[in-house]
Amino acid sequence: MVRARLWLTCAAVFDPVSPVLIRPALIGWQAQRRQVDLTIERGFKGPELLARMKGWVTVEVGQVERVISARGRIKLLDDRELVVECESEADFEALVQDLAQAFGDQVSLERLN
């Protein structure tokens, strides 16, 4: 298994950025007839965190997800860092080429292992 950090170019500062989950989303309820004092914390999955980057990066994040999902999967490592996992070295190298062809230098992978 090959694991790599996903880097996207920030639309505001034009530097490579990788989203991290600082804390899970806090979800509650608003009831129509009573107060509900119940909340849950729920972390995002990898594709959900990537989707939240829409408008903050220079590429269309849905297209990034489609390119990656053809050869690997997007995950959150340790419930914090956005990474891409590929089953083999060949898949990883092909994905690097696919991302370069589709997005130029706007999207890159940094191998972790």
Buried (B, 14 or more C-beta within 10 A) or exposed (E): EBBBBBBBBBEEEEEBBBBBBEEEEEEEEEEEEEEEEEEEEEEBEBBBBBBBBEEEBBBEBEEBBEBBEEBBBBBBBEEBBBBBBBEEEEBBEBBBEBBBEBBEEBBBBEEEE
